[in-house]
Each structure stands twice: as C-alpha cells, then as structure tokens.
Amino acid sequence: MRWPLSAALIVLLLAGCTALGTVLAGSGWWWVLLVIAAAVLSAAAGFRRARLPAALVPVLSAGALVVLLTLVFGGGTGVLWLIPTGDTFARFTDLATSGVRSIQTQGTPAQVLDGILFLLACGVGLLAILMDVLAIGLRWPALAGIPPLVPLAVPGFVIDTGAEWGSLVATAVAYLLVLRVDARLRGMEAIRQGGSLGWSATSPPGAVRGALAIGAIGIAGALVIGLTAPIVSGVTGGSRPNSALFGGGVSPMINLGQDLRRPAPTPALHYRTTASEQPYLALLTLDDIKGTTWLPRPVEIDPEKTVESIDDPPGLSEAVTRTSATTIIAVDGVRTDLLPVPVPATSVDGLTGEWFWNNGTRAITSPDNTTSGQRYTVTSLEVQPTREQLRQAGGRYPVGIESSLSLPEDTPGIIAETAGAVTAGAESNYDAAVALQDYLRGNDFSYDAEAPVEDGYDGGGAEVIATFLEVKRGYCVHFSSAMALMARSLGIPARISLGYLPGTRTTTVVGGLNRYNVDSDDLHAWPELYFTGVGWVPFEPTPGRGSVPDYALPESSAVAGAPESAGAAPVAPRPNDNPGLTGGPSGTVTAAEDDLPGILARVGLLVAAALVLLAVPGVVRVLRRRRRRRMLAADRAGAVLAWRELTDTALDHGVTVYETLTARELAGAIRARPGVGDTPEVSDALERMLVAIERAHYARTSAGTAGGADLLRDLDAVVRAVQQGGSAAERVRATVAPASLGSTALRRMGLARGSAAGPDEGANQRTPTGA
C-alpha cells in the first residue's frame, strides 16, 4: 500500500509548479495541473493495486494521461469524449503549435491561453509519470526530486529574479515529506514481514538519517538551480536573451519596452532604399487581444508561399496609387524567425534558408532559420491613398477582417466613452481615425517609457489602456493599443504592427543611396486600420516618434480631438458599414471568452465523475450490508451470513485475514481491537457469534441455533465497536475503498461456498470446512 507516497509526490510536483506563478498570469492553470497530476499518479497507484506487471504501469499511466487530455482539451473529438481519434491528435498538434507561438510572442506574466495550458498539462503529466517510476516503480524516492526542478528552474530563464523563495521552500519541504513518507512505509513493510498484524508508526533510525541527508542535498540543489539559473543564462548567452527580439523570438509588448529602456542602444540592422519616404520595417501584426497583451493569430506556414513572389496585400484596389521601391537590408543584431521588411513587400531575394509569407499577417517567417547575419533585398510597394479614397471607403468588410473588430467582454467603459467624445462630429471612419490619432499626439499626452513600469500599468491590454487614458503617459505600445481599441469601439477594424522606425540617416553613400542605421531605440509599435478598397492603412499616434503619413495629416484642427472634447457627451453610434456584425453600442463585436473557464468546467465535470466513481465501491458495500441485515432481521439467514458480514467489516478496517485463519483466530484478532475485548457486552456478543458460526459448521442439528434477529443484534454491537475503535483515516478508507469487495479471503475460508448465484445465497447452509 503506497498511496501515501503517491499523495506526497502530488504535493511535491505541485509545489514545484507554483514557481511558474511568476511567469504565468492568474491561478486557474494551477488547478488544472493539480487535477492532471492527481489523476495520473492515482491511476498509476490503481494499476499497482490491481497487481499489474510493473513494466506496464508507466505505459498505462501514459494512456490515462492521453485519455485525460482528450477529455479536457479534445473539444469533443474523442469517442465518448475520452478515446482519442485522428481529429483529437490533430487538435493536439494545433494546440501545441499555438502554445509555442504564444510563448514566443508573449511577455511576462503570460496569459495562459489554451495552447500554453495544453503544453503545461502534457509536461506535468509526463513529470508525474517519471516521478512515479522513480519513487515507487524503482524505489528511488530521492531521485523523484529531479523532475520538479524543471518548473522550478523555468522562471530563471525568463525573468531576472528567477523562482520566488516561497516556491523554493515549499518544494524543499515537499521533498522532505516524500523522503519521510517513503522511510516510514519501508519501516512498516519491514515490521509486517516480521509477522505483526498491526502497523507501526516508527521507522528505522538509519532510514530517517539517510532521508534527511539526501533531502539536504536535494534542497541545496533546488536552491542553487532556482537562484543561479538567471545568472548562468545571462553569462552564457544561452536561451534567455535580454529580450526576445535580440535573442530567440519576439515578445511584442512588455519586452519591447524592456528593449526601449536599455541604457545603451544595441545595433539592429542597416539598410539602403530607393523609397521616396523612409520605410517602417515591420516584423508582424498583432490583432488578437488577450488579457494584458496583443497576440498574432496562429497561422500555419504554407510551403507554396515562398518569398520570391508575394501577392499584393488583400483589399488593395487598382484605384489606389502605388509605386515600387527596392530596399537592401543587412541584419546586425536581430535574431528572430521573423523578417523585418518594408510593407507591403512583393518579393525578397538573397535570403539564406527557406522563408515563407502570410498575406493575413504580412509576416515573413522561417521554420528553421533566423535573421542572424542575413543580407537581402526587398521589393515593396509605397501605397499612397488619398484622403477622399479613405473618406469614401465603405461597404461590407471581408470575412477575414471581422475578427479585428472584437473587444474583450470586460473592456472598461472609458475606452468607448473617450473614443466617442474625441470623434464627435466626424463624418466618416477616416475622419474618426485622424481624430483619434491627433488626440493621442496632442499636448495632453507625453511619451514616457519608464512611467508604465514604475506605476504598474505596462502592457497593451484593455485594463492597462484604461489606466493609460487617465494617466496620459506611456510609450508606443500604449499609444498604438489605445488607438486600436478605441477604433474597434467605433466599429473600425484595427490591429497593431510591430517592427522598427526608419532609423538614422548617415553620411555613408553606396550606389547613390544613403545608409540608414536602425538600433534597439527604433523598436516601435503602430496601429493599422482597415478601409474597404484600400486595405490595412498605418497611422502614427505616438508623439515624438516616427512621422505621420501624408494621408493622415489633418486638413484642419476642427476634427482633431482637443483636450476639452474628451469630456463631451458621447455621440450616437454611426451606422455600421458591416451590417452582418452585431455587438456593443458602437457596432463592435465582443470577443469570445477565454477558454480557461470552459476547461475548468470540463475539469470540474471530470472531478465530479471521479468522485462518483470513487463512491461506487462504498455504495456497493453499503447496499450489500443492508441486504444482509434485512435477511437477518427477517430470519431468512443465519450464522454464516452474520459471520461473513463481520469478516468483511474486519477486512475493511485493517484486520489482516490470512488464508489459514480460523474463525476463532479471527475472533481473537477482532477482540484485540480497542473497544471490543475490553467491553464486556461487545466481547460477549462476539463470543455468541463465534459459537453460532462453529455450531453452524459442526453441529449435527440446528437445534439451539440463534435466530437471525438475535444474531443481528450481536453483529451490530461488534461492528459498531470495530468501527469506533479505529482512527478517522481508517474509517474513511473503509467507507471509500472497502477492502472486502476485492478480497478473496472469504472464498479461501470456505464461507462463500454454496449456491453459485451469489455470495449471500445459501447463507444458512452448513459447510464441511472450518471457518
């Protein structure tokens, strides 16, 4: 019986997972991991209890993990929601892909979206299986402290401070608990093998000393890893860069601010161009807002969309003037799988490795290469819409654009109220967009990369932007997010583009073209709004950064949002150009709720189902007990059935029943329990039951045999004493997991012989063997 050790392993693993709280937002994910770990380790314990071959336990535990993942993350694709199908594994692949992308593109603390939660569940499930194999399968509990070091070390590779002390201490205490429980169980097993019927609360002193020694080593290792991981990664230049843009990926919001706050700018790239206006260099677009940040929508790479030929951007009509430009780019310090290019690009030449484009996000990415050391030539379009073209843009938005109208359900009202006040009098979406841009670039707002961090409102989520609109201090993330959210509240599709400003012109001239240097200070985020017939159009709401495009310059100050206009009453909603959409007061679409509550609901159903299953043995045992009591009360059964119920009760409460144990020996074991032998009434009742069962087996006639009602009174007295004489834990175990249901002791003792119809029939028959 190693259930206590399985429980200790759950505590150890979940204690280690608490360290992830410094890099993950919220706490709902922890409860999901608790269910996953508990289910996997409980399944492994159950397989061992069923005496299955030890080599099969890890395999079956992995199967239980897959079934659990199918229920929680399969989205109904599994047979009966439990058995995975091809569609289930396809969904798992999509979740894993989106999880990796979310990890690459989010700052900290990251919102735990479905993909990240799926990866966490898989990781915790596999760690639970490994811990079970080490601690119980191989009987090496000291090594079971290694897997929890994985979540414990993660913060050290993501944030400067590493894991919190509380998590380190909790994990260390849980590790000692595992070692102590194992030592105690080993001591109990040694005592049992010595012939004792009871369980000892003591363990060999040597085992305790060994557990403490190994525990001390494990705790020291956990503390060293948890506290030095940030230092090690910083020294080696390994997997934790100062920011994702200058390391392994792109974290668009908070990490962008971290790069802007560098004490000294870091070279990013340099370029030469034939463009009439120096271009912004875009990396990717973000149009899915979750919690505190914006995310790119997950898009699979299409191997047919190579960069040698890139389609025109969607929505751009022939009526819009465009010219072609050539830009030669050399990367200096950017290492990412996203290519910085002027947009919209029509072709890219000279790249090393395979690169592919996506027309929805305008991102150019590679599955197995980075920008490090790349030199390439980009052919792009300079799109030059007129004010009138933008003002007259109208009609139904394409289906793919509708998602760029959504807002989180809990978006603070100040966003829509401010947008309505600022755009009062605007006659078109274009006029409203210019008014929003000019309001944010007005004198009321100031550019400040430090204030959001110091005052605790960094990021681009709706709650952060609500604070920003009150404080009026922030950097490009806040200005671009504010304009995008306010535009959406007015029914204008909006998203955010992330990349670099044009940089600084130098005196170096090559081939008649000046060189421009771009560094970390030029990192930038700007909004893009969609206009039918023109497509995605960039704006520049950040004061003191970049330049406002010609088409976005106000014709007069009449429409621009002055400070006093912010307090005006909101205007009535303008007619929605996309009548197929419904939503908020301005015709916006409300974003779908985060799927975490749904996952927690499914986990709740799983827990409820598990509780029902756990209750089944206890219910069966109660029904059997009641049936026997009814038969005794009706005098339709006798001593054999009464003794069988007493034996089952003894088994349920931890009395060991050997194969060769006689009825008198069993009575002696029961009499040794507190409240039985030392209580005359109970002892006499047990003696009468013993005489009755011996008479039933050996007497020539049934004369003088006690009736069922008398036996029932004696049975109730003894059973009550047996139950009360045990500990609370023993009574719970007897109720939830009665050992008598799976025991063969009765059959071995000859008490279950008789009719093959069931164990309770033929209860008055005499059997030729002793009890």
ZIUR-V201931 format. One record per run of one state. SS is the DSSP state (2 for helix, 1 for strand, 0 for the rest). FROM is the first residue (numbers start at 1). TO is the last residue. If there is no record, write none. Layout:
# ZIUR-V201931
SS:FROM:TO, SS:FROM:TO
This chain:
# ZIUR-V201931
0:1:2, 2:3:22, 0:23:23, 1:24:24, 0:25:27, 2:28:49, 0:50:53, 2:54:73, 0:74:78, 1:79:79, 0:80:82, 1:83:83, 0:84:85, 2:86:105, 0:106:109, 1:110:110, 0:111:113, 2:114:137, 0:138:140, 2:141:145, 0:146:147, 2:148:157, 0:158:164, 2:165:193, 0:194:204, 2:205:236, 0:237:253, 2:254:260, 0:261:266, 1:267:273, 0:274:280, 1:281:286, 0:287:287, 1:288:290, 0:291:292, 1:293:295, 0:296:305, 1:306:306, 0:307:320, 1:321:331, 0:332:337, 1:338:338, 0:339:340, 1:341:342, 0:343:344, 1:345:349, 0:350:355, 1:356:357, 0:358:363, 1:364:365, 0:366:374, 1:375:384, 0:385:386, 2:387:392, 0:393:398, 2:399:405, 1:406:407, 0:408:412, 2:413:422, 0:423:428, 2:429:440, 0:441:445, 1:446:447, 0:448:450, 2:451:455, 0:456:461, 2:462:471, 0:472:472, 1:473:474, 0:475:475, 2:476:489, 0:490:493, 1:494:500, 0:501:503, 1:504:510, 0:511:512, 1:513:519, 2:520:522, 1:523:531, 0:532:534, 1:535:538, 0:539:549, 2:550:552, 0:553:562, 2:563:567, 0:568:588, 1:589:590, 0:591:595, 2:596:633, 0:634:638, 2:639:652, 0:653:662, 2:663:671, 0:672:679, 2:680:698, 0:699:707, 2:708:724, 0:725:727, 2:728:736, 0:737:738, 2:739:742, 0:743:744, 2:745:748, 0:749:771
